[in-house]
Amino acid sequence: MKIPDLSKTFFCNYCERKTSHSPLSHGSLKSLQATGLSGRNTFEVMECRDCGNTIYCIHHWLHPGSMVGDPYIKCTEYFPPLSFRPKPKWYSELSRSFRTILDEVYLALDNHLFILASTGTRTALDLLIFSKVGDVGRFEDKADLLLKNGIINSQEKDLLLAVIDAGSASAHRNFKPNKKAINDMMEITEHIFYKFCIESGDRESLFKKAKELINRTPKRR
């Protein structure tokens, strides 16, 4: 007798990590037919064992036939979609205007809309750069001004322009990044937002703590 799997592990959007999920409900949906194959869809409602969040899963089964092999799940759809890339822990510290565009970027990632996510990163970075140096022309001109003003260094300028160029390629040259490329773009984008919006505040906080430490430290006689 086969014992049913009462706990499945996958990413929980609320816990922002992989957790065990327990089934609340399950059933069958409309059968499918394909050339040389038969298929069916089943559904499950799963509950995260850590936070109680529920998710709806649709399993797409294929039946190769008794002479070929056992039925297997070709793919599973999740509603809402599983998070493709968790937001950084400091994300809530960004201003609402930045989070408005970045929220749409992360939503596009969750739905694997990588062209939209790619162009969205360019838009988000353009908004960020505008807040620092204004509208001074081309992206290259803006990056040069950021470098001249000491806001970024030469390596960060190259990182910035790499993401900008990839986003422009998605907008104008039908470039669809693969999973690795879009993750690289997001990692660079998050680094730049952290440097522009969060790092200075962290530095000031550390300076304040250092000053307090100096005041508390006994002086030499």
C-alpha positions as CSV (number, residue, x, y, z in Angstrom):
1,M,0.0,0.0,0.0
2,K,1.4,3.4,-1.0
3,I,1.4,6.0,1.8
4,P,0.3,9.4,0.4
5,D,2.7,12.3,0.7
6,L,1.2,14.4,3.5
7,S,3.9,17.1,3.4
8,K,5.5,18.7,0.3
9,T,8.3,21.2,0.4
10,F,8.4,24.3,-1.8
11,F,8.9,28.0,-1.6
12,C,6.4,30.0,0.6
13,N,5.9,33.6,-0.5
14,Y,5.1,34.7,3.1
15,C,7.9,32.9,4.9
16,E,10.3,33.7,2.0
17,R,11.9,30.3,2.1
18,K,11.2,26.6,1.4
19,T,8.8,25.2,4.0
20,S,6.7,22.0,4.4
21,H,3.1,22.2,3.1
22,S,0.2,20.0,4.1
23,P,-2.8,19.2,1.7
24,L,-6.2,20.8,2.6
25,S,-8.1,19.6,-0.4
26,H,-7.5,17.8,-3.8
27,G,-9.4,16.6,-6.8
28,S,-9.5,16.1,-10.6
29,L,-10.0,18.7,-13.3
30,K,-11.0,18.3,-17.0
31,S,-9.0,15.5,-18.8
32,L,-6.7,16.4,-21.7
33,Q,-6.0,14.6,-24.9
34,A,-2.8,14.8,-27.0
35,T,-1.4,13.0,-30.0
36,G,-0.3,9.5,-28.8
37,L,-0.7,10.6,-25.2
38,S,-3.6,11.1,-22.7
39,G,-3.5,13.5,-19.8
40,R,-5.4,14.9,-16.9
41,N,-5.2,17.7,-14.5
42,T,-5.5,17.4,-10.7
43,F,-5.5,20.2,-8.1
44,E,-4.4,20.5,-4.5
45,V,-4.9,23.3,-2.0
46,M,-1.7,23.3,0.2
47,E,-1.1,25.0,3.5
48,C,2.3,26.1,4.8
49,R,3.0,24.4,8.1
50,D,5.0,27.4,9.4
51,C,2.7,30.4,8.6
52,G,-0.6,28.8,7.5
53,N,-0.6,30.5,4.1
54,T,-2.5,28.5,1.4
55,I,-1.7,28.0,-2.2
56,Y,-3.6,26.4,-5.1
57,C,-1.7,23.9,-7.3
58,I,-2.6,22.5,-10.6
59,H,-0.7,19.3,-11.6
60,H,-0.6,18.5,-15.4
61,W,-0.3,14.7,-15.8
62,L,0.7,12.8,-18.8
63,H,-0.1,9.1,-19.4
64,P,2.4,7.6,-21.9
65,G,0.5,4.3,-21.9
66,S,1.0,1.0,-20.0
67,M,3.6,-0.3,-22.4
68,V,5.8,2.8,-22.1
69,G,5.7,3.9,-18.4
70,D,3.7,5.2,-15.5
71,P,1.8,8.5,-15.5
72,Y,3.9,11.4,-14.4
73,I,3.5,15.1,-13.6
74,K,4.8,17.1,-16.5
75,C,4.5,20.5,-14.7
76,T,2.7,22.2,-11.8
77,E,1.2,25.7,-11.8
78,Y,0.9,27.6,-8.6
79,F,-1.6,30.3,-7.8
80,P,-0.5,32.8,-6.7
81,P,2.9,32.1,-8.5
82,L,5.8,31.1,-6.3
83,S,8.3,33.9,-5.7
84,F,11.0,33.9,-8.3
85,R,13.3,36.1,-6.3
86,P,12.7,37.2,-2.7
87,K,12.9,41.0,-2.1
88,P,15.9,42.2,0.0
89,K,15.4,42.5,3.7
90,W,15.9,46.3,3.4
91,Y,13.3,46.7,0.7
92,S,10.7,48.3,2.9
93,E,13.1,51.1,3.6
94,L,12.9,52.3,0.0
95,S,10.6,55.2,-0.8
96,R,7.1,54.4,-2.1
97,S,8.0,55.8,-5.6
98,F,10.8,53.3,-6.0
99,R,8.8,50.4,-4.6
100,T,5.9,51.1,-7.0
101,I,8.0,50.3,-10.0
102,L,10.1,47.6,-8.4
103,D,6.9,45.8,-7.1
104,E,5.9,45.4,-10.8
105,V,9.4,44.1,-11.6
106,Y,9.2,41.4,-9.0
107,L,5.6,40.5,-10.0
108,A,6.8,40.1,-13.6
109,L,9.6,37.8,-12.4
110,D,7.1,35.7,-10.4
111,N,5.2,35.1,-13.6
112,H,8.4,34.5,-15.7
113,L,7.8,37.7,-17.8
114,F,11.5,38.3,-18.2
115,I,11.3,40.8,-21.0
116,L,8.9,43.0,-18.9
117,A,11.2,42.5,-15.8
118,S,14.2,43.5,-17.9
119,T,12.7,46.7,-19.2
120,G,11.4,47.4,-15.7
121,T,14.8,47.3,-14.2
122,R,16.0,50.0,-16.7
123,T,13.0,52.2,-15.8
124,A,13.6,51.7,-12.1
125,L,17.3,52.6,-12.4
126,D,16.4,55.6,-14.6
127,L,14.1,56.9,-11.9
128,L,16.8,56.3,-9.3
129,I,19.5,58.1,-11.3
130,F,17.1,61.0,-12.0
131,S,16.7,61.5,-8.2
132,K,20.5,62.0,-7.9
133,V,21.5,64.0,-11.0
134,G,18.4,65.0,-12.8
135,D,17.7,64.6,-16.5
136,V,21.1,65.3,-18.1
137,G,20.8,63.4,-21.4
138,R,21.8,59.8,-22.3
139,F,22.3,57.1,-19.7
140,E,26.0,57.2,-20.5
141,D,26.0,61.0,-19.6
142,K,24.2,60.3,-16.4
143,A,26.6,57.5,-15.4
144,D,29.5,59.8,-16.1
145,L,28.0,62.5,-13.9
146,L,27.4,60.0,-11.1
147,L,31.1,59.0,-11.3
148,K,32.2,62.6,-11.4
149,N,30.2,63.4,-8.3
150,G,31.7,60.5,-6.4
151,I,28.3,58.7,-6.1
152,I,29.6,55.6,-7.8
153,N,33.1,54.3,-8.7
154,S,34.2,53.2,-12.2
155,Q,33.4,49.5,-11.5
156,E,29.8,50.4,-10.4
157,K,29.5,52.5,-13.5
158,D,30.2,49.5,-15.6
159,L,27.7,47.4,-13.6
160,L,25.0,50.1,-14.0
161,L,25.5,50.4,-17.8
162,A,25.4,46.7,-18.2
163,V,21.9,46.5,-16.7
164,I,20.8,49.6,-18.6
165,D,22.0,48.1,-21.9
166,A,20.3,44.8,-21.3
167,G,17.0,46.5,-20.4
168,S,17.3,48.6,-23.5
169,A,17.9,45.5,-25.6
170,S,14.7,44.0,-24.2
171,A,12.8,47.2,-25.1
172,H,14.2,47.7,-28.5
173,R,15.9,44.5,-29.7
174,N,13.6,41.7,-28.5
175,F,16.1,40.4,-25.9
176,K,14.6,37.9,-23.5
177,P,17.1,37.2,-20.6
178,N,17.3,33.6,-19.3
179,K,17.0,32.9,-15.6
180,K,20.7,33.4,-14.9
181,A,20.8,36.7,-16.8
182,I,17.7,38.2,-15.2
183,N,19.0,37.1,-11.7
184,D,22.3,38.8,-12.5
185,M,20.4,42.0,-13.6
186,M,18.4,42.0,-10.4
187,E,21.4,41.4,-8.2
188,I,23.2,44.4,-9.7
189,T,20.0,46.5,-9.5
190,E,19.5,45.7,-5.9
191,H,23.1,46.5,-5.1
192,I,22.8,49.9,-6.8
193,F,19.5,50.7,-4.9
194,Y,21.2,49.6,-1.7
195,K,24.2,51.9,-2.3
196,F,22.1,54.9,-3.3
197,C,19.3,54.6,-0.7
198,I,20.3,52.5,2.2
199,E,24.1,52.4,2.6
200,S,24.5,56.0,3.5
201,G,22.0,55.6,6.3
202,D,23.7,52.5,7.6
203,R,27.1,54.4,7.5
204,E,25.6,57.3,9.5
205,S,24.2,54.8,12.0
206,L,27.6,53.2,12.4
207,F,29.3,56.6,12.9
208,K,26.8,57.4,15.6
209,K,27.4,54.1,17.4
210,A,31.2,54.7,17.1
211,K,30.8,58.1,18.6
212,E,28.8,56.7,21.5
213,L,31.4,54.0,22.0
214,I,34.2,56.6,22.1
215,N,32.3,58.6,24.8
216,R,31.8,55.5,26.9
217,T,35.4,54.3,26.6
218,P,37.6,55.3,29.6
219,K,40.2,57.8,28.6
220,R,43.9,57.1,29.1
221,R,45.5,58.7,32.1
